[in-house]
Amino acid sequence: MTKPSAIFALSAVLLSDVMCANVAYQYRDMLCGIEHRGYSAPANVAFLTAIPYAIGIVICVVLAVVFKKKRTDR
């Protein structure tokens, strides 16, 4: 049986990878949109998509630490 702390630690790593890919894609799309389609939002707005991912990563890390402590306290 896998430990819950390992599952949440792995989830945090996967979320960070997905966050980087998503922000990079949004940033590239914003840059192309500004140059060719006339978007009015600046490309820096793409970095706002990282906020929900960052919250999820923090939650996963906190849960991993809590479960690790509970497992070692036994």
Buried (B, 14 or more C-beta within 10 A) or exposed (E): EEEBBEBBBEBBEEBBEEBEEBBEEBBEBBBEBBEEEEBEEEBEEBEEBBEEBEEBBEBBBEBBEEBBEEEEEE
